Amino acid sequence: MAQIVKIKFITHLTHDVLKIVAEKPADLVYQPGQAVDISINRPGWEDALRSFTFTSLPDDDHIEFSIKTYPAHNGVTNQLLSLKQGDAITVHDVFGDIHYKGEGIFIAGGAGITPFIAIFKQLEKENKIGNNKLIFANKTKADIILEDKFLQLLGNNFINILSDEKIDRYEHGFISAELIKKNIDNSSKYFYLCGPDPMMQAVEKHLSALGLAESSIVKEAF
């Protein structure tokens, strides 16, 4: 059931990623990793639904989203850039198949990190970070969402790869079968995937080439 809520707080996480904190709708239930359809309460935008992943936890007293914006598209995310405290959004239906099953390697591209933000927050809260690893692909260092936080949580288990920049101690290029294989160990039971379609398809081919079972892959089903 759609519910209108007010924005409590809005800020930039990176040059093009917004963090939006809003009131929590009554009776809202979701799992870390799930998403929800959102629309903006403005004339002409009420029916323009877009899906965003919760980066808050289910028992928080608010909801939070980390949203990559595309001003050039002149669409919903561009409208979000002009929102301020007190403005209203409508929260629609919750959905999503990405959830934590056990230790493994999280593989994210760009804004595809968002379901993993909530999952890692939950693991941190439960002291269950363990030997989970995160391979995060971006164009440049400036695009890395919550780099300091993931470094603090994961240390050497946080692997960044940049396609458009060469920087010491950062992998360069695109996620390869070799990069994945290099990071697989005995605790790599599951492989969590989220990112743009071309990246997802490439990574799934790499996992298949490495002989990994379909049942070990956790991703959004469409």
C-alpha positions in Angstrom: 0.0 0.0 0.0 1.4 3.4 -1.0 2.3 5.7 1.8 3.4 9.4 1.7 6.4 10.3 3.9 8.5 13.4 4.4 12.2 13.8 3.9 14.1 14.3 7.1 17.6 14.8 5.7 19.4 14.9 2.3 23.1 15.1 1.4 25.7 14.1 -1.2 27.7 10.9 -0.6 29.8 11.5 -3.8 29.7 14.0 -6.6 26.6 12.2 -8.2 25.2 10.1 -5.3 22.5 11.4 -3.0 21.8 10.1 0.5 18.1 10.6 1.3 16.7 9.9 4.8 12.9 9.9 5.2 10.2 9.0 7.7 9.5 5.3 8.0 6.1 4.3 6.8 3.9 2.5 9.3 4.0 -1.3 9.0 6.9 -1.3 6.5 8.6 -4.6 6.4 11.8 -5.4 4.3 15.0 -7.4 4.4 18.5 -5.9 4.0 19.1 -6.0 0.2 15.6 -5.3 -0.8 14.3 -2.3 -2.8 11.1 -0.3 -3.1 9.3 1.7 -5.7 9.4 5.5 -5.0 7.6 8.4 -6.6 7.9 12.2 -5.9 4.9 14.2 -4.6 5.1 16.9 -7.2 2.7 17.8 -10.0 3.5 15.6 -13.0 5.8 13.3 -11.1 3.4 11.3 -8.9 3.1 8.4 -11.3 6.8 8.2 -12.3 7.9 5.2 -10.2 11.6 4.3 -9.8 13.1 1.5 -7.8 15.7 2.3 -5.1 17.3 -0.1 -2.6 17.1 0.6 1.2 20.5 1.4 2.7 18.9 1.6 6.1 18.1 -1.4 8.3 14.6 -2.8 8.9 14.6 -1.9 12.6 15.8 1.7 12.0 13.3 4.4 12.9 13.8 5.9 9.4 14.4 4.8 5.8 17.5 5.7 3.8 18.4 5.5 0.2 21.8 6.1 -1.6 20.8 7.1 -5.1 23.0 7.8 -8.2 21.7 10.8 -10.0 21.6 11.5 -13.8 20.9 15.2 -14.3 21.3 14.9 -18.1 18.3 12.5 -18.3 16.0 15.1 -16.8 14.1 12.4 -15.1 13.2 11.3 -11.5 16.8 11.4 -10.2 17.2 14.9 -11.5 14.1 15.9 -9.6 15.5 14.3 -6.5 18.5 16.7 -6.7 16.1 19.6 -5.9 14.3 17.9 -3.0 14.8 19.3 0.5 13.9 18.6 4.1 10.1 18.5 4.5 9.4 17.5 0.9 7.3 14.4 0.4 7.9 11.1 -1.5 5.5 8.2 -1.9 6.7 4.7 -0.9 5.1 1.9 -2.8 5.8 -1.9 -2.9 8.9 -3.6 -1.5 10.6 -6.3 -3.7 13.9 -8.0 -4.2 15.7 -11.4 -4.1 19.1 -10.3 -2.9 19.6 -11.3 0.7 22.4 -12.7 2.8 22.8 -16.5 2.7 26.3 -16.9 4.1 30.0 -15.8 3.7 31.2 -15.1 0.2 32.3 -12.6 -2.3 30.1 -9.5 -3.1 30.7 -8.2 -6.6 29.2 -4.7 -7.3 29.3 -2.2 -10.1 28.7 1.5 -9.4 25.3 2.1 -7.8 24.9 -1.7 -7.7 26.6 -1.5 -4.3 23.3 -0.3 -2.6 21.8 -3.7 -1.6 25.2 -4.6 -0.2 25.4 -1.4 2.0 22.4 -2.6 4.0 23.7 -6.2 4.2 27.1 -5.1 5.4 25.4 -2.8 8.0 23.4 -5.7 9.3 26.5 -8.0 9.4 28.5 -5.2 11.3 25.6 -4.9 13.8 25.6 -8.6 14.4 29.5 -8.9 14.5 29.3 -11.3 11.5 31.5 -9.5 8.9 33.8 -12.6 9.0 35.8 -13.3 5.8 33.3 -11.7 3.4 34.9 -9.9 0.5 33.8 -7.0 -1.7 35.0 -6.5 -5.3 33.7 -3.0 -6.3 34.0 -1.8 -9.9 33.8 1.9 -10.7 35.1 4.3 -13.4 37.1 6.5 -11.0 38.1 6.7 -7.4 35.7 9.7 -7.0 32.8 7.3 -7.9 33.5 4.9 -5.0 30.5 5.0 -2.6 31.4 4.8 1.1 35.0 3.8 0.4 36.2 4.7 3.9 33.4 2.8 5.5 34.1 -0.4 3.5 37.8 -0.1 4.1 37.2 0.1 7.9 34.9 -2.9 7.8 36.8 -5.1 5.4 40.4 -4.0 5.2 42.2 -6.1 2.7 39.0 -7.9 1.8 37.8 -4.7 0.0 39.0 -4.8 -3.6 38.5 -1.8 -5.8 38.8 -1.9 -9.6 38.7 1.3 -11.7 38.1 1.3 -15.5 39.0 4.9 -16.2 41.9 5.6 -13.8 45.2 3.9 -12.9 46.0 4.4 -9.2 48.5 2.5 -7.0 46.9 -0.2 -4.9 43.7 -0.1 -7.0 43.0 -2.8 -9.7 42.6 -1.4 -13.2 40.3 -2.4 -15.9 37.2 -4.6 -15.6 36.3 -7.5 -13.3 37.9 -10.6 -14.8 37.7 -14.3 -14.0 41.3 -14.0 -12.8 40.4 -11.3 -10.3 37.5 -13.3 -9.0 39.6 -16.5 -8.8 42.4 -14.7 -7.0 40.0 -13.8 -4.2 38.2 -17.2 -3.8 39.1 -19.1 -0.7 37.4 -21.7 1.6 34.9 -19.2 2.9 33.7 -18.2 -0.5 30.4 -20.1 -0.4 28.3 -17.5 -2.2 28.7 -14.9 -4.9 26.5 -11.8 -4.6 26.1 -9.8 -7.8 24.6 -6.4 -8.5 25.4 -3.8 -11.1 24.6 -2.7 -14.7 23.4 -5.4 -17.1 26.7 -5.7 -19.2 28.7 -6.1 -16.0 26.3 -8.7 -14.6 26.4 -10.7 -17.8 30.2 -10.6 -17.9 30.6 -11.6 -14.3 28.1 -14.5 -14.7 30.1 -15.8 -17.6 33.3 -15.6 -15.5 31.6 -17.5 -12.6 30.4 -20.1 -15.0 33.9 -20.5 -16.5 35.3 -21.0 -13.0 32.9 -23.9 -12.6 30.8 -22.3 -9.9 27.3 -23.6 -9.4 24.3 -21.5 -10.2 23.0 -22.2 -6.7 26.0 -20.3 -5.2 25.0 -17.1 -7.1 22.7 -14.5 -5.4 21.4 -11.8 -7.7 18.2 -9.9 -8.6 15.8 -12.0 -10.6 14.0 -10.2 -13.4 
